[in-house]
Amino acid sequence: MSTLAIKGLTRSIHYRHKSALRNRTVVTNQQHDKIASTTTSKQTSSKEINNDSFLSDKCTTTFVKRTLCHTNSSHLGSPEIILNSQPLQDLLPPLTSSNEIDLQLYAIISIILRDFIQAWYNKLTPDHEFVDEVVHVIAHCTRGLEQRVRQVDLENLLMDKIPEVIIKHVESTRIAYRNGNDVDRRRDIYHVLNPHPALSPVPSSHDDGMNREQTGNEAAWRQILVEKVLALLLNPDDYRNPCLRILVQEIVSEMILGNVICEKMSQGWFIWEIIAKSLQSARERQDDAMKKTGQDQSIPAQNNVVDSFQRNVHAIWTVMISWLVLLFTLGQNIFTALSNAISLPLRTNKNEQDKIPIIDMSIFKLPCIIFDLQTKMPWLTGLLSMIKYFLLYGPGNLAGIDARVDRFVRFILIKRSSLTR
């Protein structure tokens, strides 16, 4: 064999070996990418599962038991038995008549007690009787509050008193914005229209002393309010205990009313965040439903103009028929409900002088005030006023006191409240 042939054979073997190494490297990289993608997908799915489980009632129940159920471990054997074997309502006193509401309330109480009481109390002593006593006092207050709420005229409160306060707030705010050039002037006008001891003196953007004084007056007003409420809800023995009374008073006035409601829930960014998250959740549910039904698939474009016109006409006709059927069904149901409402019980109200027709309550004025329909659409407000006058004073007196509309609305409220209990 010649030297050139040996060199050519050696070169071909070298290239073949190099090619095999290259192919093996490609295969190895592909396998590595496949394994990495599989691991990433598993981690993503595990993260989703962990996020879903973190928001579940099971994790909330476990957190509440670990925070509040230490004292029962002596007679049950170990903390694991408390966390796994018995339901939460057997370990803690009930807060309300609903177990679902109790779970959410106990979650808030657990966070507050863990961060503001157990953080320093556990450093002093391992005893948990003090924390348990605080929990029992809070449970006694919530049960007493629920019993008092059951005796309240809910129709008058929810449909007239609260909307009236909102209407007054919206109207005062608009007057302040129309007549005030800056923030301080608007605050002064609003305080003149709605004076309140918690807002005195009016906060100023140029005087920090007035702001501190107003913050102190607001805290003092919360303290007085909670103290008056606890005097009605607490047992006499617990109320005469200054240590326990002041601690519960601080928890409710500062941590719940001050930090949670005044500092967060009443802020504009918090309200907008709730609205945004609600819309996002609704959009996600709608997208999931569309994916399940296959409505998200793109429809191929039709070049035939006649077919497109027929399809549009058919869609319009279908929508019109659907609306007509909906209006007919709605009218039929309303007529049947009002016809049978005469056999429903009367509305109950301890103070008969405050009893007004439901259709004349402030809840029906609230949308017109918020959207300023008196200025933007006066014809609509006039039409609604004429319909209201016809229902109140027209033939049949359909919307008068203890008439068909009053009885039907009361029946709906009682039925809804009984289903949610």
C-alpha positions in Angstrom: 0.0 0.0 0.0 1.4 3.4 -1.0 2.0 6.2 1.4 -0.7 8.4 -0.1 -3.3 5.6 0.4 -2.3 5.3 4.0 -2.5 9.0 4.6 -5.9 9.1 2.9 -7.2 6.2 5.0 -5.9 7.9 8.1 -7.5 11.2 7.2 -10.9 9.6 6.5 -10.8 7.7 9.8 -10.0 10.9 11.6 -12.8 12.8 9.9 -15.2 9.9 10.7 -14.2 9.9 14.3 -14.5 13.7 14.5 -18.0 13.5 12.9 -19.1 10.9 15.3 -17.9 13.0 18.2 -19.8 16.0 16.8 -23.0 14.0 16.4 -22.6 12.5 19.9 -22.2 16.1 21.3 -25.3 17.2 19.5 -27.3 14.3 20.8 -25.9 14.9 24.3 -26.9 18.6 24.1 -30.4 17.7 22.9 -30.8 15.3 25.7 -29.5 17.9 28.2 -32.0 20.5 26.8 -34.8 18.0 27.0 -34.0 17.1 30.6 -33.6 20.8 31.5 -37.0 21.6 29.9 -38.6 18.7 31.7 -37.1 19.8 35.0 -38.2 23.4 34.4 -41.8 22.3 33.6 -41.9 20.1 36.7 -40.6 23.0 38.8 -43.2 25.3 37.2 -46.0 22.8 37.8 -44.8 22.2 41.4 -44.7 26.0 42.0 -48.3 26.3 40.6 -49.4 23.4 42.9 -47.6 25.0 45.8 -49.3 28.4 45.1 -52.7 26.7 44.8 -52.2 24.7 48.0 -50.9 27.8 49.8 -54.2 29.5 49.2 -56.3 26.5 50.1 -58.4 26.1 53.2 -56.3 23.2 54.3 -53.2 25.3 54.6 -55.1 28.0 56.3 -56.5 25.5 58.8 -53.0 24.2 59.5 -51.7 27.6 60.1 -54.5 28.5 62.5 -54.0 25.3 64.5 -50.2 25.8 64.7 -50.7 29.3 66.0 -53.7 29.0 68.4 -54.0 25.4 69.4 -51.0 24.8 71.6 -52.9 24.4 74.9 -54.9 21.4 73.8 -51.7 19.3 73.0 -51.5 18.1 76.6 -54.6 15.9 76.5 -54.4 14.9 72.9 -50.8 13.6 72.9 -48.8 15.7 70.4 -49.2 18.7 68.1 -49.5 16.5 65.1 -52.7 15.0 66.4 -54.1 18.5 66.8 -53.1 19.5 63.3 -54.4 16.4 61.6 -57.0 14.5 63.5 -59.6 17.0 64.8 -61.5 19.7 63.0 -60.9 23.3 63.8 -64.4 23.9 65.3 -63.7 21.3 68.0 -60.4 23.0 69.0 -61.4 26.7 69.1 -64.6 28.5 70.2 -66.9 29.5 67.4 -66.8 33.1 66.2 -70.0 33.1 64.2 -72.6 30.6 63.1 -70.6 29.9 59.8 -67.5 27.6 59.8 -66.3 29.2 56.6 -66.4 32.7 58.0 -64.8 31.5 61.2 -61.8 30.1 59.3 -61.1 33.4 57.6 -61.5 35.4 60.8 -59.3 33.0 62.7 -56.6 33.4 60.0 -56.6 37.2 60.6 -56.6 36.7 64.3 -53.7 34.2 64.1 -51.6 36.7 62.1 -52.3 39.5 64.6 -51.6 37.4 67.7 -48.5 35.9 66.1 -46.9 39.2 65.1 -48.0 41.5 67.9 -48.5 39.3 71.0 -46.7 36.0 70.7 -43.6 37.7 69.4 -42.9 39.2 72.8 -45.0 37.0 75.1 -43.3 33.7 74.1 -40.0 35.2 75.2 -41.3 35.7 78.7 -43.0 32.4 79.3 -44.0 29.2 77.3 -47.5 29.3 78.8 -50.3 29.9 76.3 -53.2 30.5 78.6 -53.1 34.3 78.2 -53.3 33.9 74.4 -56.2 31.4 74.8 -58.0 33.9 77.0 -57.6 36.6 74.4 -59.1 34.3 71.8 -62.0 33.4 74.0 -62.7 37.1 74.7 -62.6 37.9 70.9 -64.9 34.9 70.2 -67.4 36.1 72.9 -67.4 39.6 71.3 -68.0 38.3 67.8 -70.9 36.1 68.9 -72.5 39.0 70.8 -72.0 41.2 67.7 -73.6 38.6 65.5 -76.6 38.4 67.8 -77.0 42.1 67.7 -76.7 42.2 64.0 -79.6 39.7 63.7 -81.9 42.1 65.5 -81.1 45.0 63.2 -83.5 46.1 60.4 -81.2 45.0 57.5 -83.5 46.3 54.8 -83.4 49.8 56.3 -79.6 49.6 57.0 -78.4 48.2 53.8 -80.8 49.8 51.4 -81.3 53.2 53.0 -78.9 54.3 55.7 -75.6 53.2 54.2 -76.4 54.4 50.6 -77.6 57.7 52.2 -74.1 58.1 53.8 -72.4 57.3 50.5 -74.6 59.8 48.6 -73.8 62.5 51.1 -70.1 61.8 50.8 -70.2 61.9 47.0 -72.2 65.2 46.9 -69.9 66.8 49.5 -66.8 65.7 47.6 -68.1 67.2 44.3 -69.0 70.5 46.0 -65.5 70.6 47.5 -63.8 70.0 44.2 -66.0 72.6 42.4 -65.3 75.3 45.0 -61.7 74.5 46.1 -58.6 75.3 44.1 -56.1 73.3 46.2 -56.1 70.3 48.5 -56.3 72.3 51.7 -59.2 74.3 50.5 -61.1 71.2 49.5 -60.5 69.6 52.9 -61.8 72.7 54.7 -65.0 72.7 52.6 -65.6 69.0 53.1 -65.1 69.3 56.8 -67.6 72.2 57.0 -70.2 70.1 55.2 -69.3 66.9 57.2 -67.8 67.8 60.6 -66.3 64.9 62.5 -64.2 64.8 65.7 -61.8 62.3 64.1 -61.0 64.7 61.3 -60.4 67.7 63.6 -58.3 69.8 63.0 -58.4 69.5 59.2 -55.1 68.0 57.9 -52.9 70.5 56.1 -50.1 69.9 53.6 -48.1 72.8 55.1 -48.4 72.2 58.9 -47.1 68.9 60.2 -48.3 69.8 63.7 -51.9 69.9 62.6 -51.5 66.5 60.9 -50.0 64.9 64.1 -52.9 66.4 66.1 -55.5 65.1 63.7 -53.8 61.6 63.8 -53.9 61.6 67.6 -57.6 62.7 67.6 -58.4 59.9 65.1 -56.7 57.3 67.3 -58.5 58.6 70.4 -61.8 58.4 68.6 -61.1 54.8 67.7 -60.3 54.0 71.3 -63.5 55.6 72.6 -65.5 53.8 69.9 -64.1 50.4 70.7 -64.4 51.0 74.4 -68.1 51.7 74.1 -68.6 48.6 72.0 -66.7 46.4 74.4 -68.8 47.7 77.2 -71.8 46.1 75.5 -70.2 42.9 74.3 -67.8 41.8 77.0 -68.7 40.0 80.2 -68.7 42.2 83.3 -65.8 40.2 84.8 -63.7 40.5 81.6 -64.5 44.2 81.3 -63.4 44.9 84.8 -60.1 43.3 84.1 -58.0 46.3 82.9 -55.1 44.2 81.4 -57.4 42.1 79.2 -59.7 44.9 78.3 -56.9 47.2 77.2 -55.2 44.5 75.2 -58.4 43.6 73.3 -59.1 47.3 72.8 -55.7 47.9 71.3 -56.0 44.9 69.0 -59.4 46.0 67.7 -58.8 49.8 67.5 -55.2 49.9 66.3 -54.4 46.7 64.5 -57.8 46.0 62.9 -59.4 49.4 62.5 -56.3 51.5 62.3 -53.7 49.4 60.4 -56.1 47.2 58.3 -59.2 49.4 57.5 -57.9 53.0 57.8 -54.4 52.5 56.4 -55.1 49.9 53.7 -58.7 49.1 52.9 -59.8 52.7 52.7 -57.0 53.7 50.4 -57.6 54.2 46.7 -54.8 52.0 45.5 -56.2 49.1 47.6 -59.7 49.5 46.2 -58.3 49.6 42.6 -56.2 46.6 43.3 -59.2 44.6 44.4 -61.1 45.6 41.3 -58.1 44.8 39.1 -57.7 41.3 40.7 -61.4 40.6 40.4 -61.4 41.5 36.7 -58.3 39.5 36.1 -59.7 36.4 37.8 -62.9 36.8 35.8 -60.9 37.1 32.6 -58.9 34.0 33.4 -62.0 32.0 34.1 -63.5 33.2 30.8 -60.3 32.2 28.9 -60.3 28.8 30.5 -64.0 28.3 29.5 -63.3 29.4 26.0 -60.3 27.0 25.7 -62.4 24.1 26.9 -65.2 24.8 24.4 -62.7 25.5 21.6 -64.0 29.0 21.0 -60.5 30.5 21.0 -59.6 28.8 17.7 -59.3 31.2 14.8 -62.0 31.0 12.2 -60.7 30.8 8.7 -61.5 33.9 6.6 -64.2 33.5 4.0 -63.7 35.1 0.7 -67.3 34.7 -0.3 -69.1 37.9 0.4 -72.5 36.3 0.2 -71.7 33.7 2.8 -70.3 36.4 5.1 -73.4 38.6 4.8 -75.7 35.6 5.5 -73.7 34.7 8.5 -73.9 38.2 9.9 -77.6 38.4 9.4 -78.1 35.1 11.1 -76.0 36.2 14.1 -78.0 39.5 14.4 -81.3 37.6 14.2 -80.1 35.1 16.8 -79.2 37.9 19.2 -82.5 39.6 18.7 -84.5 36.4 19.4 -82.3 35.8 22.5 -83.0 39.2 23.9 -86.8 38.9 23.2 -86.9 35.6 24.9 -84.9 37.0 27.8 -87.2 40.0 28.2 -90.3 37.8 28.0 -89.0 35.4 30.5 -88.0 38.2 32.9 -91.4 39.9 32.6 -93.2 36.7 33.2 -91.1 35.9 36.3 -91.6 39.4 37.7 -95.4 39.2 37.1 -95.6 35.8 38.7 -93.5 36.8 41.7 -95.5 40.0 42.3 -98.7 38.0 42.0 -97.6 35.5 44.6 -96.1 38.2 46.9 -99.4 39.1 48.5 -99.3 35.9 50.5 -95.8 36.6 51.9 -95.4 38.0 55.5 -95.3 41.7 56.2 -92.1 43.6 56.8 -91.1 43.8 60.4 -89.7 47.0 62.0 -89.6 47.9 65.6 -89.8 51.6 64.9 -92.8 52.0 62.6 -92.1 55.7 62.1 -88.9 54.9 60.2 -90.7 52.4 57.9 -90.6 53.7 54.3 -91.3 51.9 51.0 -88.3 50.0 49.7 -88.5 51.6 46.3 -88.2 55.0 48.0 -84.9 54.0 49.7 -81.6 55.6 48.9 -80.2 52.5 47.2 -82.1 53.4 44.1 -80.8 57.0 44.1 -77.2 55.9 44.5 -76.4 54.9 40.9 -77.8 58.2 39.6 -75.7 60.2 42.1 -72.5 58.3 41.4 -72.7 58.4 37.6 -74.2 62.0 37.7 -77.1 61.1 35.6 -79.0 64.3 36.6 -76.5 66.2 34.5 -75.5 63.7 31.8 -78.9 62.0 31.1 -81.7 64.1 32.7 -84.3 62.3 30.5 -83.4 59.0 32.0 -83.7 60.3 35.6 -87.1 61.9 34.7 -88.3 58.6 33.3 -87.2 56.7 36.3 -88.9 59.2 38.6 -92.1 58.9 36.7 -92.0 55.1 37.0 -91.3 55.4 40.7 -94.3 57.7 41.2 -96.5 55.4 39.3 -95.5 52.4 41.4 -95.9 54.3 44.7 -99.1 56.2 44.0 -100.5 54.6 40.9 -103.3 51.9 40.6 -102.7 48.9 42.8 -100.1 50.7 45.0 -97.5 48.1 44.0 -94.6 49.6 45.8 -96.2 51.1 48.9 -95.4 50.1 52.5 -96.1 46.3 53.0 -97.2 46.1 49.4 -96.2 43.4 46.9 -92.7 44.8 46.1 -91.9 45.3 49.8 -92.9 41.7 50.7 -91.1 40.2 47.7 -87.8 42.1 48.5 -88.0 41.1 52.1 -88.5 37.5 51.2 -85.5 37.6 48.9 -83.3 39.1 51.6 -84.4 36.5 54.2 -83.9 33.6 51.7 -80.4 34.8 50.7 -79.4 35.3 54.4 -80.7 31.8 55.3 -78.8 30.2 52.4 -75.5 31.9 53.4 -75.7 30.7 57.1 
